[in-house]
């Protein structure tokens, strides 16, 4: 059986091809009664519009902005590299893409950057930023302007964002706890560090980590989360203090993106390779640390998939198309030294 075409719709509805075209493309000049007739014909025939062909015919361009945290983050640099790669592929066909860097720990600066976006010249925004009241308000304004908005890597669930693209961070924290408990034999203290607990991903990872530690490894003690605010000197001070005053610490869980200063601090303290260290995101530095046995495991996600998913989802919202959930689900991956290659 052949697929129904616009000619079939015109015949079924008793209207011209031009009228069908105007209705399908939501152009003015058609009476409500006629629009209803065309839509009814579409429903009866099971017509599925080829959005790609329609956009190609109209020379439609999608204009997207990715708002990413600034600073010395290898994960962000990996994300930018994946964006560049995706931009050269078919998934970014007819996409005009740019990135905006914002200070992750300054919600007011993030809002200023979001407010400065020319919403009249944009179709969608992907945002990687902590959720604060100010950021939620800024996202609400983007939605009022008619833009598609997705949260990237760290969720903004209380905002008006359309979709979250990233791993389940509660499950990621639970995974880290299971690995830590088994590697440590269920005994000892665990230090937890992150750049900021204002980041939703860190908050959810800590919740998941605590759940499994409490249920499966009750003899292990998880210390309060330490926030370093992307300050290498603070990270060095925290590690030095742990080495000197907490001899019972056997493991360290790094929930955020500050793995480079963490590894440097461990080396300076003479504890690199001594503690069981579990971190997030596979970058050149964490890969090297795995090879040197300075990290026990890295919990990561496919950054290329993350970026491609963001582009697909933004386009789907712009075209009022459904999202193929299974395709956009980002998997949690566990990387050890033995499976790096």
C-alpha positions as CSV (number, residue, x, y, z in Angstrom):
1,X,0.0,0.0,0.0
2,X,1.4,3.4,-1.0
3,X,1.6,6.3,1.5
4,X,-1.1,9.0,1.1
5,X,0.0,12.2,-0.6
6,X,-1.2,15.8,-0.6
7,X,-3.0,15.0,-3.8
8,X,-5.0,12.3,-1.9
9,X,-5.8,14.9,0.9
10,X,-7.0,17.4,-1.7
11,X,-9.3,14.8,-3.3
12,X,-10.6,13.5,0.0
13,X,-11.3,17.0,1.4
14,X,-12.6,18.4,-1.9
15,X,-10.2,21.3,-2.0
16,X,-7.3,22.5,-4.2
17,X,-3.6,21.5,-3.7
18,X,-2.9,25.1,-2.9
19,X,-5.4,25.1,0.0
20,X,-3.9,21.8,1.4
21,X,-0.4,23.4,1.2
22,X,-1.7,26.5,3.1
23,X,-3.3,24.4,5.8
24,X,-0.3,22.1,6.3
25,X,2.0,25.0,6.6
26,X,-0.3,27.0,8.8
27,X,-0.5,30.0,6.4
28,X,-3.3,32.5,6.6
29,X,-6.2,32.9,4.1
30,X,-8.1,29.7,4.8
31,X,-11.5,29.6,6.5
32,X,-11.8,27.6,9.7
33,X,-14.4,25.3,8.1
34,X,-11.9,24.4,5.3
35,X,-9.1,23.9,7.7
36,X,-11.2,21.4,9.7
37,X,-12.1,19.6,6.4
38,X,-8.4,19.3,5.5
39,X,-7.4,18.1,9.0
40,X,-10.1,15.6,9.0
41,X,-8.9,14.2,5.6
42,X,-5.4,14.0,7.0
43,X,-6.7,12.0,10.0
44,X,-8.7,9.6,7.9
45,X,-5.9,8.9,5.4
46,X,-3.2,8.6,8.1
47,X,-1.1,11.1,6.3
48,X,2.4,11.7,7.9
49,X,4.0,14.9,6.8
50,X,7.6,14.7,5.6
51,X,8.9,17.6,7.7
52,X,12.4,17.3,6.2
53,X,11.2,17.7,2.7
54,X,8.9,20.5,3.6
55,X,11.6,22.4,5.4
56,X,14.0,21.8,2.5
57,X,11.4,23.2,0.0
58,X,11.0,26.3,2.2
59,X,14.7,26.6,2.7
60,X,14.0,26.5,6.5
61,X,17.0,27.1,8.8
62,X,17.1,26.2,12.5
63,X,18.9,28.7,14.7
64,X,20.1,27.2,18.0
65,X,22.3,28.4,20.8
66,X,24.1,26.1,23.3
67,X,24.7,27.9,26.7
68,X,27.6,26.2,28.4
69,X,29.7,26.9,31.5
70,X,32.9,28.7,31.0
71,X,36.2,27.9,32.8
72,X,38.8,25.2,32.7
73,X,36.5,22.1,32.3
74,X,37.7,19.3,30.1
75,X,34.1,18.0,29.9
76,X,32.9,21.3,28.5
77,X,35.7,21.3,25.9
78,X,34.8,17.7,25.0
79,X,31.2,18.9,24.6
80,X,32.3,21.7,22.3
81,X,34.4,19.3,20.2
82,X,31.3,17.1,19.9
83,X,29.2,20.1,18.8
84,X,31.8,20.9,16.1
85,X,31.7,17.3,14.9
86,X,27.9,17.2,14.9
87,X,27.7,20.5,13.1
88,X,29.6,19.0,10.1
89,X,27.2,16.0,9.9
90,X,23.7,15.5,8.4
91,X,22.0,15.9,11.8
92,X,22.9,19.6,11.7
93,X,21.7,20.1,8.1
94,X,20.3,23.6,7.8
95,X,21.2,24.4,11.4
96,X,22.9,27.7,12.4
97,X,24.6,27.0,15.6
98,X,26.6,29.0,18.1
99,X,27.7,28.6,21.8
100,X,27.6,31.1,24.6
101,X,29.8,30.7,27.7
102,X,28.5,31.6,31.1
103,X,30.0,31.6,34.6
104,X,28.5,28.4,36.2
105,X,28.5,29.8,39.7
106,X,27.0,33.2,39.0
107,X,23.2,32.9,38.4
108,X,22.9,36.6,37.7
109,X,25.5,36.5,35.0
110,X,23.8,33.5,33.5
111,X,20.5,35.4,33.4
112,X,22.2,38.4,31.8
113,X,23.5,36.1,29.0
114,X,20.1,34.5,28.5
115,X,18.4,37.9,28.4
116,X,20.9,39.1,25.8
117,X,19.9,36.5,23.4
118,X,18.0,37.8,20.3
119,X,14.9,35.7,20.6
120,X,13.6,37.1,17.3
121,X,16.5,35.4,15.5
122,X,16.4,32.1,17.4
123,X,14.4,28.9,17.4
124,X,15.9,27.0,20.3
125,X,18.3,27.0,23.3
126,X,20.2,24.1,25.0
127,X,21.3,25.1,28.5
128,X,23.8,23.6,30.8
129,X,23.6,25.6,34.1
130,X,22.6,25.2,37.7
131,X,18.9,25.6,38.5
132,X,18.2,28.8,40.5
133,X,15.1,31.0,40.7
134,X,16.7,33.5,38.4
135,X,17.5,30.9,35.8
136,X,14.0,29.6,36.0
137,X,12.6,33.0,35.3
138,X,14.9,33.5,32.4
139,X,13.8,30.2,30.9
140,X,10.2,31.2,31.3
141,X,10.9,34.3,29.3
142,X,12.5,32.3,26.5
143,X,9.4,30.1,26.4
144,X,7.2,33.1,26.2
145,X,9.2,34.2,23.2
146,X,8.3,30.9,21.5
147,X,11.7,29.2,21.8
148,X,12.3,25.5,22.3
149,X,14.4,25.0,25.5
150,X,16.2,21.8,26.6
151,X,18.4,21.2,29.6
152,X,21.7,19.6,28.8
153,X,23.6,17.2,31.1
154,X,22.2,18.7,34.3
155,X,18.4,19.0,34.6
156,X,16.2,22.0,35.3
157,X,13.1,20.1,36.3
158,X,11.3,23.0,38.0
159,X,11.7,25.3,35.1
160,X,9.6,25.5,31.9
161,X,12.2,23.7,29.9
162,X,10.8,21.3,27.3
163,X,13.1,18.3,27.7
164,X,16.1,17.0,29.6
165,X,19.0,15.4,27.7
166,X,21.5,13.5,29.8
167,X,21.9,10.4,32.0
168,X,19.8,9.6,35.0
169,X,22.0,11.2,37.7
170,X,20.3,9.5,40.6
171,X,21.2,6.2,39.0
172,X,24.7,7.4,38.2
173,X,25.2,8.1,41.9
174,X,23.8,4.7,42.9
175,X,26.2,3.1,40.4
176,X,29.2,5.0,41.9
177,X,28.2,3.8,45.4
178,X,28.0,0.2,44.3
179,X,31.4,0.4,42.7
180,X,32.9,2.2,45.7
181,X,31.5,-0.2,48.3
182,X,32.6,-3.3,46.4
183,X,36.1,-2.0,45.7
184,X,36.5,-1.0,49.3
185,X,35.2,-4.2,50.7
186,X,32.4,-2.4,52.5
187,X,34.5,-0.6,55.1
188,X,36.2,2.8,55.6
189,X,35.3,6.4,55.1
190,X,34.5,8.0,51.7
191,X,35.2,11.7,50.9
192,X,32.7,13.3,48.4
193,X,33.8,16.4,46.4
194,X,32.1,18.5,43.8
195,X,32.4,22.0,42.3
196,X,28.9,23.0,43.5
197,X,25.9,21.3,45.1
198,X,23.7,23.9,43.3
199,X,24.2,21.8,40.2
200,X,21.2,19.4,39.9
201,X,23.5,16.6,38.7
202,X,25.6,16.7,41.8
203,X,22.6,16.9,44.1
204,X,21.0,13.8,42.5
205,X,24.3,11.9,42.4
206,X,24.8,12.4,46.1
207,X,21.2,11.3,46.9
208,X,21.7,8.1,44.8
209,X,25.1,7.5,46.4
210,X,23.8,7.8,49.9
211,X,20.8,5.5,49.2
212,X,23.0,2.6,48.1
213,X,25.7,3.2,50.8
214,X,23.0,3.1,53.5
215,X,21.3,0.0,52.2
216,X,24.2,-2.1,51.0
217,X,27.3,-0.9,52.8
218,X,26.1,0.3,56.3
219,X,29.6,-0.1,57.8
220,X,31.0,2.6,55.4
221,X,30.9,6.2,56.5
222,X,30.2,8.9,53.8
223,X,31.5,12.3,54.8
224,X,29.7,15.5,54.0
225,X,30.0,16.9,50.5
226,X,32.9,19.3,49.9
227,X,32.2,22.1,47.4
228,X,35.3,23.5,45.7
229,X,33.7,26.2,43.5
230,X,36.2,25.5,40.7
231,X,39.0,26.7,42.9
232,X,42.1,24.6,42.6
233,X,43.6,26.0,45.8
234,X,40.5,25.0,47.7
235,X,40.7,21.5,46.2
236,X,44.4,21.2,47.2
237,X,43.5,22.4,50.8
238,X,40.7,19.8,51.1
239,X,42.9,16.9,50.0
240,X,45.8,18.0,52.2
241,X,43.4,18.2,55.2
242,X,42.0,14.7,54.5
243,X,45.5,13.2,54.2
244,X,46.6,14.7,57.5
245,X,43.4,14.3,59.6
246,X,41.3,11.4,58.2
247,X,43.4,8.2,58.1
248,X,40.3,6.2,57.8
249,X,39.4,7.5,54.3
250,X,39.7,4.8,51.7
251,X,37.8,6.3,48.9
252,X,36.9,9.5,47.1
253,X,33.9,10.2,44.9
254,X,34.2,13.2,42.6
255,X,30.6,14.1,41.5
256,X,31.4,17.2,39.5
257,X,33.7,18.4,36.7
258,X,36.8,19.4,38.7
259,X,38.8,16.3,38.0
260,X,42.0,18.0,36.8
261,X,42.6,19.9,40.1
262,X,41.5,16.8,42.1
263,X,44.1,14.6,40.4
264,X,46.8,17.3,40.8
265,X,45.9,17.7,44.5
266,X,46.1,13.9,45.0
267,X,49.5,13.8,43.3
268,X,50.8,16.7,45.4
269,X,49.6,14.9,48.6
270,X,51.2,11.6,47.6
271,X,47.9,9.8,47.5
272,X,47.4,9.3,43.8
273,X,46.8,5.6,43.2
274,X,46.4,5.1,47.0
275,X,42.7,6.0,47.4
276,X,39.8,4.4,45.5
277,X,38.7,7.3,43.3
278,X,35.6,7.3,41.2
279,X,34.9,10.2,39.0
280,X,32.5,11.3,36.2
281,X,33.1,12.0,32.5
282,X,35.7,10.5,30.2
283,X,38.2,13.2,29.1
284,X,41.8,13.0,28.1
285,X,42.9,13.6,31.7
286,X,40.6,11.0,33.3
287,X,41.6,8.6,30.6
288,X,45.2,9.1,31.5
289,X,44.4,8.8,35.2
290,X,42.7,5.4,34.5
291,X,45.7,4.2,32.7
292,X,47.9,5.2,35.6
293,X,45.6,3.5,38.2
294,X,44.9,6.9,39.8
295,X,41.2,6.4,39.1
296,X,39.4,3.2,39.8
297,X,36.5,3.9,37.5
298,X,34.9,6.7,35.5
299,X,31.1,6.9,35.1
300,X,30.4,8.6,31.8
301,X,28.0,9.3,28.9
302,X,28.5,9.4,25.2
303,X,29.0,13.1,24.6
304,X,28.4,12.8,20.8
305,X,25.1,11.2,21.6
306,X,24.3,14.0,24.0
307,X,24.9,16.7,21.4
308,X,23.1,14.8,18.5
309,X,20.1,14.2,20.8
310,X,19.9,17.9,21.7
311,X,19.9,18.9,18.0
312,X,17.2,16.3,17.2
313,X,15.0,17.2,20.1
314,X,15.3,21.0,19.4
315,X,14.3,20.4,15.8
316,X,11.4,18.1,16.8
317,X,10.0,20.8,19.1
318,X,10.4,23.4,16.4
319,X,8.5,21.2,14.0
320,X,5.9,20.1,16.5
321,X,7.0,16.5,15.9
322,X,7.0,13.6,18.5
323,X,10.3,12.5,20.1
324,X,11.5,8.9,19.7
325,X,12.3,8.4,23.4
326,X,14.4,5.3,23.0
327,X,16.7,7.1,20.6
328,X,17.2,10.0,22.9
329,X,17.8,8.0,26.1
330,X,21.5,8.6,27.2
331,X,23.0,5.5,28.7
332,X,25.3,5.4,31.8
333,X,28.6,3.9,30.9
334,X,31.2,2.5,33.3
335,X,34.8,2.8,32.1
336,X,37.7,1.0,33.8
337,X,41.4,0.7,32.8
338,X,40.7,-2.7,31.3
339,X,38.0,-1.5,28.9
340,X,39.5,1.7,27.7
341,X,40.4,0.2,24.3
